[in-house]
């Protein structure tokens, strides 16, 4: 009896169990089904902290070969993104603004302006100027953060100190 004959007697279920699909969000359903039906494996690496943000990588393997890799960022700062999946946008603003490493001033700027426009609110000129200055300072601080992290990656500790020193000055001012 060959190996194919032995396995032919077993019932082959082509439907992917619902709990299997549900547990692998945010992978597209087709991706899970394709791996489930073929001789491939899904391997989850992470979440981990590769430099400046938490992330997991979902690998699809066929034997020892990587067929596909899906980066899945979104596990930053105590799972705030996962909390945000079940809340309204207005409820996540305080969750995100406080721990946001990069560009926190610009995070809710679009939302705030949209609400002001929909509610037909007149924002004073002084507030508009302060908002623009804060947004630009935040943007510059973000570039300094990225420069500092890059300096760490290439082994240049002085570059890190300069970039983060300037960023601290901006953070104190804003």
Secondary structure, DSSP 8 states (H G I E B T S, - for coil): --HHHHHHTS----S--HHHHHTTTTS-HHHHHHHHHTT-EEEEEEEEE-SSSEEEEEEEEETTEEEEEEEEE---TTTHHHHHTTS-HHHHHHHHHHH--S-HHHHTHHHHHHHHHHTT----HHHHHHHHHHHHHHHHHHHHHHHHHHHHHTT-HHHHHHHHHHHHHHHHH-
